[in-house]
Amino acid sequence: MADGVPMRSVVRETYGPDDLGAEPIFGGGFINFGYWRAADPARPPGEQERIRSQQDLYRHVLDAAALRPPDRVLEVGCGLGRGCALALEEYGPAAVTGLDVHPQQLQRARDLHPDLLRRMPDRLRFVRGAAERIPSDDDAYDVVVSVEAAQHFPDLTAFAEETARVLRPGGRTAVTSFFTVDDEPTRPGELAELLETFANGLDLARPVAALADAFSAAGLTEVRVEPIGAHVWPGWDLWLSRWWDPGTWPRNFLRAYERGILDYYTVTAVRAR
């Protein structure tokens, strides 16, 4: 814990000194696997297609949250802030707040967006905080989104409770990330054998129902779970094939999906009026 904000050591290293966002596989700085609309199995995608896939994952989530111009938006786990900038520039909300647990990521976000921060000081800001302890008043946001960060959250129940607390009545949330398909007790071990990030604890193996149930228990309504793995895993694997051979651990994400262990989901919910 630093400055009163809890952060697991593996998260601290991966997004601090190791600077995951600087890796070529995350070209464009969004740090997500992407939403691939038309991956061609005969040809690995190029960098522009890769960047578009990451942008499209944000567009998918922002559309799922029904983002509108009057809305005030919170992104939990904003990373380098690219998604915040996309939301602001393409959807025109009243304001966007990017929240991240890692101070180095927040500094990188500020360094990447000096013009937006200067031109729109009342509409874009980056703040430090944990998903389980959001530094915000009650009823502060119309929309809460999170893109490929929930796999790191230690406590999905606390995150759901905080989401419900900071949403205004009628507010919406949309979260996308990868989860196990069910609560079979063998799943964490199976994923640890296949994928290094589950073995070292960076990614946490929880069923998607854990988040959906947590939203319901927190009082949110209209909870819906949408599997989108068909738009994620094949394209992601094609992109990885530029650097990694078949059978190497990063390409086991597709293998885990095909074996019915892991999938990618969008989970949406509403705070009742």
Salt bridges, closest charged atoms under 4 A:
ASP3 OD2 - ARG128 NH1 3.23
ASP19 OD1 - ARG108 NH1 3.54
GLU49 OE2 - ARG43 NH2 3.27
ASP56 OD2 - ARG37 NE 3.22
ASP56 OD1 - ARG52 NE 2.87
ASP56 OD1 - ARG59 NH1 2.74
ASP71 OD2 - ARG172 NH2 2.75
GLU90 OE2 - ARG59 NH2 2.75
ASP115 OD1 - ARG118 NH2 2.58
ASP138 OD1 - ARG165 NH1 2.83
ASP139 OD1 - ARG271 NH1 2.39
ASP142 OD2 - ARG168 NH1 3.10
GLU162 OE2 - ARG165 NE 2.80
ASP182 OD1 - ARG187 NE 2.82
GLU190 OE1 - ARG187 NH1 3.03
ASP203 OD1 - HIS152 ND1 3.49
GLU222 OE1 - ARG224 NH1 3.79
GLU226 OE1 - HIS60 NE2 3.86
ASP237 OD2 - ARG251 NH2 2.92
